[in-house]
């Protein structure tokens, strides 16, 4: 299922429920993605975030509906939000969804995914 990325600054919306993830979970997940999976994050943003020319990407946040990223394209940073395939409510779901996104990105880019 192809999702349409949202290219905008993440904003709080009073009609949207708060994130099911505590701030320390968000910090831990984003640090892990940026420290240990920077290449995977870049592939996800290139393929699923409609940023094929991105040269760098980092995860900057997440909630139950999607992940927030900053990508670099032509030397300029852009904000990208990529929705999850379905809403997430538990921390264990984040890993499974990111692995799924990585595999989908590899398929779209014609790359062979590494095992996770």
C-alpha positions in Angstrom: 0.0 0.0 0.0 1.5 3.3 -1.1 1.2 6.2 1.3 1.2 9.8 0.5 3.9 11.7 2.5 3.0 14.9 4.1 5.6 17.6 3.4 5.1 20.1 6.2 6.3 21.1 9.6 5.0 18.7 12.3 2.4 20.7 14.2 0.3 20.0 17.2 -3.3 19.8 16.5 -5.8 20.0 19.4 -8.2 17.7 17.6 -5.6 14.9 17.3 -5.0 12.8 20.4 -1.7 13.1 22.1 1.1 10.6 21.3 0.8 7.2 22.8 4.6 7.3 23.4 6.3 9.0 26.3 8.9 11.6 25.4 11.7 9.2 26.6 10.5 6.5 24.1 10.5 9.1 21.3 14.0 10.2 22.2 15.3 6.6 22.5 13.8 5.6 19.1 15.0 8.6 17.2 18.5 8.3 18.7 18.6 4.6 17.8 17.5 5.3 14.2 19.9 8.2 13.7 22.9 6.5 15.4 22.4 2.9 14.1 20.2 3.1 11.1 21.0 6.4 9.3 21.2 4.7 5.9 17.9 3.0 6.4 16.3 6.3 7.4 17.6 7.9 4.2 16.2 5.1 2.1 12.8 5.4 3.8 12.8 9.1 3.2 13.9 8.8 -0.5 11.3 6.2 -1.3 8.3 6.7 1.0 8.8 10.4 1.8 9.0 11.4 -1.9 12.5 12.7 -1.5 14.5 10.8 -4.1 17.3 13.4 -4.2 17.8 13.5 -0.4 21.5 13.2 0.6 20.9 12.9 4.3 18.0 12.2 6.7 17.4 12.0 10.4 14.3 11.0 12.4 13.2 13.9 14.5 10.1 12.6 16.1 7.2 10.2 16.0 3.7 9.6 17.3 1.0 7.0 16.8 0.3 8.2 13.3 3.7 8.6 11.7 7.3 9.5 11.8 8.9 13.0 11.4 12.1 13.4 9.5 14.5 16.2 8.4 16.0 15.5 5.0 18.7 17.4 3.1 18.1 18.1 -0.5 20.4 20.3 -2.6 22.0 21.5 0.6 18.7 22.7 2.2 16.8 20.9 5.0 13.1 20.0 4.6 10.7 18.5 7.0 8.9 15.3 6.0 6.2 13.3 7.7 5.7 9.7 6.7 2.5 8.1 8.0 2.6 4.5 9.4 0.6 1.9 7.5 -1.8 1.8 10.6 -1.9 3.6 13.9 0.7 2.5 16.5 0.0 2.3 20.2 2.8 0.2 21.6 6.6 0.6 21.5 7.2 -2.8 20.0 5.0 -1.9 17.0 7.5 0.9 16.1 10.3 -1.5 15.3 8.1 -3.8 13.2 6.7 -0.8 11.3 10.1 0.7 10.6 11.4 -2.6 9.4 8.4 -2.9 7.1 9.0 0.6 5.8 12.6 -0.2 5.2 11.7 -3.3 3.2 9.1 -1.4 1.2 11.6 1.4 0.5 14.2 -1.1 -0.7 11.6 -2.8 -3.0 10.6 0.6 -4.4 14.3 1.6 -5.0 15.2 -1.8 -6.4 17.6 -2.7 -3.6 18.0 -5.9 -1.7 17.2 -5.3 2.0 19.6 -6.4 4.7 18.2 -8.7 7.4 17.0 -7.0 10.6 
